[in-house]
Amino acid sequence: MKFEVTILGSSSATPVFNRNPTAQLLNCNEKFYLIDCGEGTQQQLIRFNLKSARIDYIFISHLHGDHYFGLIGLLSSLHLNGRIKPMQIFGPAALLEILEIQFKHSDTTLRYPLEFFPIDPTASTQIFENSDLIVKTIILNHRIPCTGFIFEQKQRQRKLIKDKAEEVPMAYYTVLKKGLNVELPNGDILLSEDYTTPADPPRSYAYCSDTLLDERYFPMIKNCDTLYHEATFMHELLDRANETHHTTALQAGEVAKINHVKKLIIGHFSSRYKTLQMLLEEAQSVFENTELAIEGKTYPL
């Protein structure tokens, strides 16, 4: 099953040359989940040939503009392009008021239902579930209420061995894929392990947008397969990071190491950095398996 994320924006606060404010597109089993929606997200979707019409779920971490200023434009364009299927949005309670007042004063009535689910910024909780994923919030420590998200795949059924499956009536496929044995009318037993192979283990993706390093969110990200963590500044600017409630690249590496994650992606880079190699090297000095969030790049999770 496909489980990957494409970076649409990796800059903090303001867009800079070649970098846009935060946005990511998660693809899980060909369902699209938009994570934050900074200014320019629509253009990035077009640039990287990702169809916005396939997005059915949007998760907004907090109400600093670099994480949601692109949302009203995206929703409006979907309306103008004739969308009729519902859009589910998960975000701070005040986001609904912001959207409604913009639609009100632009005399816009969406053609499609907008289903809004307010997030509690005080306690981690499950906010979404479908056949592929469970999504839970991560309570972060920022200047305003802010939540990250952890996307956890559900355990898939076992996979049929194609050649051997041809020997079995199709009516038994579902039972065998569940790991159960089948007793035939003549008394013969079909062992699930003879006709199927184990499914891939479920994977998890933790998204930590804007935060101070704070051990209180560690239990939610421990042992995750891939962690995205903001790394706004180099560690030499730790005082500035603390003042603005952000994290340094060195600290992001420490978070990944302490929590035994398998892979770290860093992003949300300050506009003061024209090149990013030094941020990468700083994080890698603590946690080697670190990558930069590069816009347009898709990362298997």
N, C-alpha and C positions, 0 to 999 in steps of 0.2 A: 504494500500500500504506500502510495506517495505521501511523504511527510517532509516538507521543505519550506523554507522561508526566503522570500526575495526582499532585499533592502530597497526601499523607495526613497528614504531620506535618512541622513546620518548626522546632520548638523544640529547644534543647539541654538536656541534663542532666535537666530536670524539666518536666512539663507546666505550662502557665500558662493563664490565661483566654484562650480562643479559639485556643490553639496547643498542639499535641501533639508528643511526641517523634518522632524521624525515622522516616518511612516514605514510600515512593513506589511507584506502580504503573505499570510500563511496558507499553504495549500496542503490540505489533508484529504486524501482520497478524492481529489478533484473538486473539493468544496473550498471556497475562498473565504478567508477570515481576514479583515483589515484590522491592523493593530496600530492605533493612533493615526492621525490624518492631518499632518502639518500642511502649511501652504505649499501649493504646487503638486500635491499628490495626484491630481487628475493628469497633469502633464507627464508625470513619471510613469503612470500606468500606460499611457499612450506610447511613450518613448520605449518602454520595454515590452510592448505588445501583450499587455495583460488586460483582459476585458473587464471593465468595471461592472458590467451587467451581471457578472458571475458572483459578485460579492453579495452575500446574504446576511453577513454578521459583521458588526463593527464594534471594536472595543477601544474606548478612550480612557487613558490612564488618569488624566487630570486636566484642569482648566487653564493651564498656561498655553498661550496662543500657538506656540510652536508645536503643540501636540493635537490641535483641533481646528485651526483656522482654515484648513482646506475642506472641512466637513460640509459646510453649508453649500459650497460650490459643487461638490460631488453629488450631494443629494438633489440639488436643483437640476444638474445635468441629467441625472437618471430620470427625473420627472420629464424633462424636455424630450428625452429619447424614448419615452413611451413605456417606461417600466410600470408593471402592474403587480408584480409579486411583492410580498412584504419585505421590509428591511428591519432587522433586529439590531438595536443599538444598546450597548451596555456602557454606562459611564456615570459620572457624578450627577446627582439629582438636578443641579442647577443647569446642566447642559440642555435639558428639555426646554426650560424657560428661554434660554438663548436661541435655540432653534425656532421656537414658536414665535418669538418677537420678530425675528428676521423674516419668517414666512408671512407674518401678519402685515408688516409694513412694506413688503414687496407684493402684497396681494397674491400670494402663491398658495394654491391648494394642491397638495401632492396628489398625483394619480394613483399612488400606491400607499398601502398602510405603513405607517411608521410605528413599530412596536418598541417602546422604550422601557429599559429595565435599569432603575437606579441602583448604584453600587453603594454599599455601606463601607465608608473609608476607615472604620474603626476595628473591624474584625475580619480575618480571612474566612471566606466561605465559598461554597460552590455556587456559581452563577449560571452555568449552562451545561447541558448534556444533550448529545444526540447519539446516533449509532456508532459514531467514530471517536468522539472526544468527550472528555470532561474538562471544564474550565473552572479554575478557582482563582480567587484574588490573592495578591501578595500585598500586605500593608507596608508601604514604604515610608521613609522619613524625609519629607520635602517641606518647602516653605508653606505650601497649601496641601490640603488632603490629596493623596496620590496613591494609586494602587498599581502594582504590576499584575501580571497574569501568568498562570502556569497552565499549559495545554498538555493534557495527558491522554495519550491514545488508549483506547480500550483494547483488551486482549482479543485478538482475532481468532477465528476458528482454524483448526488444522487444515492443511492443504492436501487435496487429493493428488495422488501419484497418477499422472495421466494414463500411462500404459496399463497400470493395474486397474484403474477405475473402469476401463472398458469391459472388464470381466464381471462387474457388479451391476445389478439393476439400479437404475438412476434413483429409484425410490429410497434406496438406502444411503445415498450420498450425505444427506443432512445429518443422519445419526452418526455416521463414521467421522464426519468433520467435527462433530462435538466431542470426539474422543471416546465414543461408546462403541461397544462391540454389537454385532448383529447376529441373531440366531435365525437361520433359514428354516423354512417349513420342514426340510428333511433332517433337521437337527444339526447341520453343519454350522460352525461358528466363523464369522468373518471378524478378524481382529482389526480394530481401527489402526493400530500401528503398522499393519501389513499394507494398508491401502492409503495411508496418509502420512504426511510429515508435519512436524511441529510448525506452528505459525511463528513468524518473526516476533521476538519479544516486543511488547509495547514500549514506545519511546515518549519522552517528555521534553517540552520546550518551555523554559522560564524566561519571562520578559520583565526586566527591572528597568524602568524608564528613568526617573529622576529621583535621586535619593542620596542622603548621607550613608556612609557605611554604618550599619546598625544590625547588631546580632539578632534582633527580634524577628527579622524576616528570614533568617537562615534556615529554620526548620522547613519552610515551604519550598526551598530550592535544593535542599540537600540531596545529593546523588542524582540530580537530573542529568539527562543526556547532553543537552545543550543549554547553556545559559547566555542570554544577551544581557549585558550590564553596561549601564552608562559609564563613560570614562571621559568626562568633560575636560579635565585638566591633567597636565603633568604633575607629578608629586611635589615639585618645587613650588607649586601654587596651592599647596594644601590649605593655607589660611583662606585663600579666595574660595576654594571648594567648600570649606566649612561655612563660610559666610553666606554662600548662595545655596547651601544644602545640596551639594553635588559630590561626586566621587572622582578620585584621581585614577589614572590608568594602573598605577601600582596597587591601589586598594582593590580595584576590580579583579586583578590577578589574585590578590589575597583571598577575596571572597570565593573565587572559583576553587582555589586550593583547599581552603578550610572546609568547604562543603562537598569536596570530592566529586565535582562535576566532571563530565568526560570532555567537554569542549566549551570554550568561552569565545563569544563574539563581543567586541567592544564597539561602542558608537556614542552618538550625542556629543560630537567633538566641538569644542569652542572654535569660534570663527578666527581666533588669533593664530590657529595652526594652519598654515598653507599646505604643509605636507604632514603625513600621519605616521611615518615610519618610527619616529621616536616614541610615540605613544604605544605603538605595537611592541617595540623592544622593551619598554618599561614594564608592560603587563607580562610579557614573556619571561622577564627576569625572575618572576615569581611563579608563573603558570605557563609552561611551554606551549601547550596546545591552545593558543590564542590566535584569533583571526580578527582582522579589521572588518567592520561593517562597510562594505563597498557598494555604492548604489548601482543597482542593476544586476548585482551578483546574487545567485540563488545558492543557498546552503542546505545540503541534506542534513536532516536533524537526527 
